[in-house]
Amino acid sequence: MILGLNNGSVVGMLPLPPAVMAMSTAADFDLQAYRFTAAEEELRAPRIVRIGVIQNAIVLPTDAPFADQKRAIMKRVGDLIEAAGTAGVNILCLQEAWTMPFAFCTREKTWCEFAESAEEGTSTKFLQMFACKFKMVIISPILERDEVHGGTLWNTAVVIGNNGNVIGKHRKNHIPRVGDFNESTYYMEGNTGHPVFETAYGKIAVNICYGRHHTLNWQAFGMNGAEIVFNPSATVGDLSEPMWPIEARNAAIANSYFVAAINRVGTEVFPRAFTSGDGKPAHKGFGHFYGSSYVAAPDSSCTPSLSRLQDGLMVVDADLNLCQQVRDKWGFRMTARYDLYANFFNEYTKHAFKPQVISDPLLHSGLEAHSL
């Protein structure tokens, strides 16, 4: 009941090369590996893709020079990417805003210095080397500086192809305004829609952080053909941990695709106190980023989670044939009433919209219903 059954069995362990195990021990990060299977088919061969997700804490304190902070994070994440590449990962996703502390809730503009070009920035060039070395697609969520449009900032995921080329990017669709997480001081809702990136290993999409709370956001990526949706996030225990194990798994079930949910780890404390607008006293931290990254399959099964406290790499083999097998079994797309929904949403957006509520006429007549 907790992890479900994949193709009729518990999710299996995936053996990794001894070199990867040694890297985990030497660099002190949690390493887990699993495999999702699909039923054998007569006309299609298995389509097995090796997915990797990385969660990590910042390395230096937030009052260290920005260049030193970024350099230290990149070195640490580089070690984890080396392990992923050695493990044979095909598609790797990093956590939200991986190059920096998650400073967006402080509302201090100095953190904008971490912003960089999606196409030409230092983090993209850094990851392009790994993409070429390991023939690996890498998803890099960063704070983007859009120089073409006056240096506008975006919360962006850059998709780097297995040949080191930038395939494209997606900008966060939904921006939270919840307690500490009021990020609209820095960037607003994205303008890239719901793109699906066709890679050498399958069709992927990126639903950035807060977008996981919006079911139609998940659905749109699926309707555009996604087979794997990555959800790079930065969220803390007091706010969202009870929801975390549920949302990505629900999305995988409802949309018949794989979901990889990634959350950063650690507690980040900032030099100056800030307030949230929610009545709490001024404070210097958000709470604990609880990690717990995992992967969910369309058949309702999921992996265990990575550590709540430790940097980690999860490696997962996924047979993408399972997506169509589940669609054929349940028929969610076939039985959906898109015309009905579209008409409702069209009416809902109008100023004159009235909810379709049918009231018992006796409720407002002053008459009492007779008991039987």
C-alpha positions as CSV (number, residue, x, y, z in Angstrom):
1,M,0.0,0.0,0.0
2,I,2.8,2.4,0.8
3,L,4.9,1.9,-2.4
4,G,2.5,0.1,-4.6
5,L,3.1,-2.7,-7.0
6,N,5.0,-2.4,-10.3
7,N,3.9,-4.8,-12.9
8,G,2.6,-7.0,-10.1
9,S,5.6,-6.9,-7.8
10,V,7.3,-4.6,-5.4
11,V,9.7,-2.1,-7.0
12,G,13.0,-3.9,-7.5
13,M,16.5,-2.9,-6.5
14,L,18.9,-1.9,-9.3
15,P,22.5,-3.1,-9.0
16,L,25.1,-0.4,-9.7
17,P,28.8,-0.7,-10.5
18,P,31.1,-1.0,-7.5
19,A,32.8,2.2,-8.6
20,V,29.6,4.2,-8.0
21,M,29.2,2.6,-4.5
22,A,32.8,3.6,-3.7
23,M,32.1,7.2,-4.8
24,S,29.1,7.4,-2.6
25,T,31.1,6.3,0.4
26,A,34.0,8.6,-0.3
27,A,31.9,11.6,-1.0
28,D,29.4,10.8,1.8
29,F,26.1,11.0,-0.1
30,D,23.0,8.8,0.0
31,L,22.9,6.4,-3.0
32,Q,19.8,4.4,-4.0
33,A,18.8,2.6,-7.2
34,Y,15.6,0.9,-8.3
35,R,14.0,-0.4,-11.5
36,F,10.5,-0.2,-12.9
37,T,9.5,-2.9,-15.3
38,A,6.7,-3.2,-17.9
39,A,4.9,-6.2,-19.4
40,E,6.6,-7.8,-22.3
41,E,5.1,-6.8,-25.7
42,E,5.1,-8.7,-28.9
43,L,5.5,-5.7,-31.3
44,R,7.6,-3.3,-29.2
45,A,10.9,-3.8,-27.5
46,P,11.4,-2.5,-24.0
47,R,12.3,1.3,-23.9
48,I,14.4,1.4,-20.8
49,V,15.7,4.8,-19.7
50,R,18.0,5.4,-16.8
51,I,16.9,8.4,-14.8
52,G,19.0,10.2,-12.2
53,V,18.0,12.8,-9.6
54,I,20.3,14.8,-7.3
55,Q,19.5,16.5,-4.1
56,N,22.1,18.6,-2.2
57,A,22.6,21.1,0.5
58,I,24.6,24.4,0.0
59,V,28.2,24.0,1.0
60,L,29.3,27.4,2.4
61,P,27.3,29.7,4.7
62,T,25.2,32.3,3.1
63,D,27.4,35.2,4.2
64,A,30.4,33.9,2.3
65,P,31.3,35.7,-1.0
66,F,28.8,34.8,-3.7
67,A,31.5,33.5,-6.1
68,D,32.8,31.2,-3.4
69,Q,29.3,29.9,-2.6
70,K,28.6,29.1,-6.2
71,R,32.0,27.5,-6.9
72,A,31.6,25.3,-3.8
73,I,28.1,24.1,-4.8
74,M,29.3,23.4,-8.4
75,K,32.2,21.3,-7.1
76,R,30.0,19.3,-4.8
77,V,27.3,18.8,-7.4
78,G,30.0,17.9,-9.9
79,D,31.1,15.0,-7.7
80,L,27.5,13.7,-7.7
81,I,27.2,14.1,-11.5
82,E,30.3,12.1,-11.9
83,A,28.7,9.3,-9.9
84,A,25.5,9.6,-12.0
85,G,27.5,9.4,-15.2
86,T,29.5,6.4,-13.9
87,A,26.2,4.7,-13.1
88,G,25.1,5.1,-16.7
89,V,22.4,7.7,-16.1
90,N,20.7,8.9,-19.4
91,I,18.6,11.8,-18.1
92,L,19.7,13.7,-14.9
93,C,17.8,16.4,-13.1
94,L,19.1,18.8,-10.5
95,Q,17.1,20.6,-7.8
96,E,15.4,24.0,-8.1
97,A,17.9,26.9,-8.2
98,W,20.8,24.5,-7.6
99,T,23.6,27.0,-8.1
100,M,22.6,29.1,-5.0
101,P,21.0,29.3,-1.6
102,F,17.2,29.5,-1.9
103,A,17.3,33.2,-1.0
104,F,14.2,34.3,-2.9
105,C,12.1,34.7,0.2
106,T,14.4,37.2,1.8
107,R,13.3,39.8,-0.8
108,E,16.9,41.2,-0.8
109,K,18.0,42.1,-4.3
110,T,21.6,41.3,-3.9
111,W,20.8,37.6,-4.5
112,C,20.0,38.6,-8.1
113,E,23.8,38.4,-8.7
114,F,23.4,34.7,-9.0
115,A,21.3,35.1,-12.1
116,E,22.8,34.0,-15.4
117,S,22.0,33.4,-19.1
118,A,20.3,30.1,-19.7
119,E,22.2,29.6,-22.9
120,E,25.6,31.1,-22.1
121,G,25.8,31.1,-18.3
122,T,28.6,29.5,-16.3
123,S,26.4,26.7,-15.0
124,T,25.2,25.8,-18.5
125,K,28.8,25.6,-19.7
126,F,29.8,23.6,-16.6
127,L,27.0,21.0,-17.2
128,Q,27.6,20.8,-21.0
129,M,31.0,19.2,-20.2
130,F,29.3,16.4,-18.2
131,A,26.6,16.0,-20.9
132,C,29.2,15.4,-23.6
133,K,31.4,13.2,-21.4
134,F,28.6,10.9,-20.4
135,K,26.2,11.4,-23.3
136,M,23.6,12.4,-20.7
137,V,20.7,14.8,-20.9
138,I,20.9,17.2,-18.0
139,I,18.1,19.4,-16.6
140,S,19.5,22.5,-14.9
141,P,17.1,24.7,-12.9
142,I,18.6,28.1,-12.4
143,L,17.8,31.8,-11.8
144,E,17.8,33.0,-15.3
145,R,18.8,36.5,-16.5
146,D,17.0,37.2,-19.8
147,E,19.3,39.8,-21.4
148,V,17.1,40.0,-24.5
149,H,14.3,41.5,-22.5
150,G,16.1,44.0,-20.3
151,G,17.7,41.6,-17.9
152,T,14.4,40.2,-16.6
153,L,14.7,37.4,-14.1
154,W,13.0,34.0,-14.4
155,N,12.9,30.7,-12.5
156,T,14.0,28.5,-15.3
157,A,15.0,24.9,-16.2
158,V,17.5,24.6,-18.9
159,V,17.5,21.3,-20.9
160,I,20.9,20.3,-22.1
161,G,21.1,17.5,-24.7
162,N,23.3,14.4,-24.6
163,N,25.6,16.1,-27.2
164,G,26.0,19.2,-25.0
165,N,23.6,21.4,-26.9
166,V,20.9,23.5,-25.3
167,I,17.7,21.9,-26.4
168,G,15.5,24.6,-24.8
169,K,14.2,25.9,-21.5
170,H,11.0,26.2,-19.5
171,R,10.1,28.9,-17.0
172,K,8.2,28.2,-13.8
173,N,4.4,28.5,-14.5
174,H,3.2,29.1,-10.9
175,I,4.8,31.4,-8.4
176,P,4.0,30.9,-4.7
177,R,2.8,33.5,-2.3
178,V,2.7,31.4,0.8
179,G,4.3,32.4,4.0
180,D,8.1,32.7,3.5
181,F,7.7,31.5,-0.1
182,N,6.7,34.8,-1.7
183,E,9.0,34.7,-4.7
184,S,7.4,37.4,-6.9
185,T,9.9,39.9,-5.6
186,Y,12.4,38.3,-8.1
187,Y,10.4,36.8,-10.9
188,M,6.8,36.3,-12.1
189,E,4.9,33.5,-13.8
190,G,6.7,32.0,-16.8
191,N,5.8,32.5,-20.5
192,T,6.9,29.2,-22.0
193,G,3.7,27.3,-21.7
194,H,4.0,23.5,-21.2
195,P,6.8,22.4,-23.4
196,V,7.8,18.8,-23.9
197,F,11.4,18.2,-24.9
198,E,12.0,15.3,-27.3
199,T,15.4,13.9,-26.4
200,A,17.5,10.9,-27.4
201,Y,16.0,9.0,-24.5
202,G,12.4,10.0,-24.5
203,K,10.0,12.9,-24.2
204,I,10.5,14.9,-21.0
205,A,9.0,17.9,-19.3
206,V,9.8,20.0,-16.2
207,N,7.1,21.1,-13.7
208,I,9.0,23.4,-11.4
209,C,8.3,23.3,-7.7
210,Y,5.0,25.1,-6.9
211,G,3.5,23.9,-10.1
212,R,3.1,20.5,-8.5
213,H,0.1,21.8,-6.5
214,H,-1.8,22.6,-9.8
215,T,-3.4,19.5,-11.3
216,L,-4.0,21.1,-14.7
217,N,-0.3,22.1,-14.9
218,W,0.6,18.4,-14.6
219,Q,-2.1,17.5,-17.1
220,A,-1.0,19.9,-19.8
221,F,2.5,18.4,-19.9
222,G,0.9,15.0,-20.3
223,M,-1.4,16.2,-23.1
224,N,1.7,17.5,-24.9
225,G,3.1,14.0,-24.8
226,A,5.5,13.8,-21.8
227,E,6.7,10.4,-20.8
228,I,8.7,11.6,-17.8
229,V,8.0,14.9,-15.9
230,F,10.7,16.2,-13.5
231,N,9.6,18.3,-10.5
232,P,12.7,20.1,-9.2
233,S,11.7,21.8,-5.9
234,A,12.8,23.7,-2.8
235,T,10.3,23.2,0.0
236,V,10.5,22.8,3.8
237,G,9.0,20.4,6.3
238,D,6.6,22.7,8.2
239,L,5.0,23.8,5.0
240,S,4.6,20.8,2.8
241,E,6.1,17.5,3.9
242,P,2.8,15.7,4.5
243,M,1.9,16.5,0.8
244,W,5.3,15.6,-0.7
245,P,4.9,11.8,-0.9
246,I,1.4,12.1,-2.4
247,E,1.5,14.8,-5.1
248,A,4.0,13.5,-7.6
249,R,2.6,10.0,-7.2
250,N,-0.9,11.2,-7.9
251,A,0.3,13.1,-11.0
252,A,2.0,10.0,-12.3
253,I,-1.2,8.0,-11.9
254,A,-3.6,10.7,-13.3
255,N,-1.4,11.4,-16.4
256,S,0.1,8.0,-17.1
257,Y,3.7,9.1,-17.1
258,F,6.7,8.8,-14.8
259,V,7.4,11.6,-12.3
260,A,10.7,12.4,-10.6
261,A,10.3,14.6,-7.6
262,I,13.5,16.4,-6.4
263,N,13.8,18.5,-3.2
264,R,16.9,20.2,-1.8
265,V,18.2,19.3,1.6
266,G,19.6,21.2,4.6
267,T,18.8,24.3,6.6
268,E,19.8,27.6,5.1
269,V,20.3,30.6,7.5
270,F,20.7,34.1,6.1
271,P,22.7,37.1,7.5
272,R,19.7,39.3,8.1
273,A,16.3,38.5,9.5
274,F,13.2,38.8,7.3
275,T,9.5,38.7,7.8
276,S,6.9,36.7,6.0
277,G,3.7,38.7,6.2
278,D,2.1,35.8,8.1
279,G,2.4,37.1,11.6
280,K,5.5,35.2,12.6
281,P,8.4,37.1,14.2
282,A,11.3,38.0,12.0
283,H,13.6,35.1,11.4
284,K,16.8,34.2,9.4
285,G,15.8,30.8,7.9
286,F,12.8,29.0,6.3
287,G,13.2,25.7,8.1
288,H,14.6,22.4,7.0
289,F,14.6,21.4,3.3
290,Y,13.8,17.8,3.8
291,G,15.1,16.2,0.6
292,S,13.2,12.9,0.3
293,S,13.5,12.8,-3.5
294,Y,11.8,9.9,-5.2
295,V,10.4,8.6,-8.5
296,A,6.8,7.5,-9.2
297,A,5.5,5.3,-12.0
298,P,2.1,5.5,-13.9
299,D,1.0,2.2,-12.4
300,S,0.8,3.9,-8.9
301,S,4.1,2.3,-7.7
302,C,7.0,4.4,-6.4
303,T,10.5,4.2,-5.0
304,P,11.4,4.8,-1.4
305,S,12.8,8.3,-0.8
306,L,16.3,9.6,-0.5
307,S,17.5,10.9,2.9
308,R,15.8,13.8,4.7
309,L,19.2,15.0,5.9
310,Q,21.9,14.0,3.4
311,D,22.9,14.8,-0.1
312,G,21.8,12.1,-2.4
313,L,21.7,10.5,-5.9
314,M,18.9,8.2,-7.0
315,V,19.2,6.1,-10.1
316,V,16.1,4.5,-11.6
317,D,15.6,2.4,-14.7
318,A,12.2,3.0,-16.2
319,D,10.6,1.1,-19.1
320,L,8.7,3.8,-20.9
321,N,6.4,1.2,-22.4
322,L,4.6,1.2,-19.1
323,C,3.1,4.6,-19.9
324,Q,1.1,3.3,-22.9
325,Q,0.3,0.1,-21.1
326,V,-1.4,2.0,-18.2
327,R,-3.2,4.3,-20.7
328,D,-4.6,1.3,-22.5
329,K,-5.6,-0.3,-19.2
330,W,-7.4,2.6,-17.6
331,G,-8.4,4.7,-20.6
332,F,-8.1,8.0,-18.8
333,R,-7.5,10.0,-22.0
334,M,-10.2,8.1,-23.9
335,T,-12.9,8.6,-21.3
336,A,-12.0,12.2,-20.4
337,R,-14.6,14.9,-21.2
338,Y,-12.3,17.6,-22.5
339,D,-15.1,19.4,-24.4
340,L,-17.1,19.5,-21.2
341,Y,-14.2,20.8,-19.1
342,A,-13.2,23.4,-21.8
343,N,-16.7,24.8,-21.9
344,F,-16.8,25.0,-18.1
345,F,-13.4,26.8,-17.8
346,N,-14.4,29.2,-20.5
347,E,-17.5,30.2,-18.6
348,Y,-15.5,30.3,-15.3
349,T,-13.2,32.9,-16.6
350,K,-16.0,35.3,-17.4
351,H,-17.0,38.1,-15.1
352,A,-20.7,37.0,-15.1
353,F,-19.9,33.4,-14.2
354,K,-22.3,31.8,-11.7
355,P,-21.5,28.4,-10.0
356,Q,-23.8,25.6,-11.1
357,V,-25.4,25.1,-7.7
358,I,-28.9,23.6,-7.4
359,S,-30.4,24.5,-4.0
360,D,-33.2,22.7,-2.2
361,P,-36.1,25.2,-2.6
362,L,-37.1,24.5,1.0
363,L,-33.8,25.8,2.3
364,H,-34.8,29.4,1.7
365,S,-38.6,29.2,1.8
366,G,-39.0,29.4,5.6
367,L,-40.7,26.0,5.5
368,E,-39.5,23.1,7.6
369,A,-39.1,19.8,5.9
370,H,-41.3,17.1,7.3
371,S,-39.6,14.2,8.9
372,L,-40.5,10.7,7.6
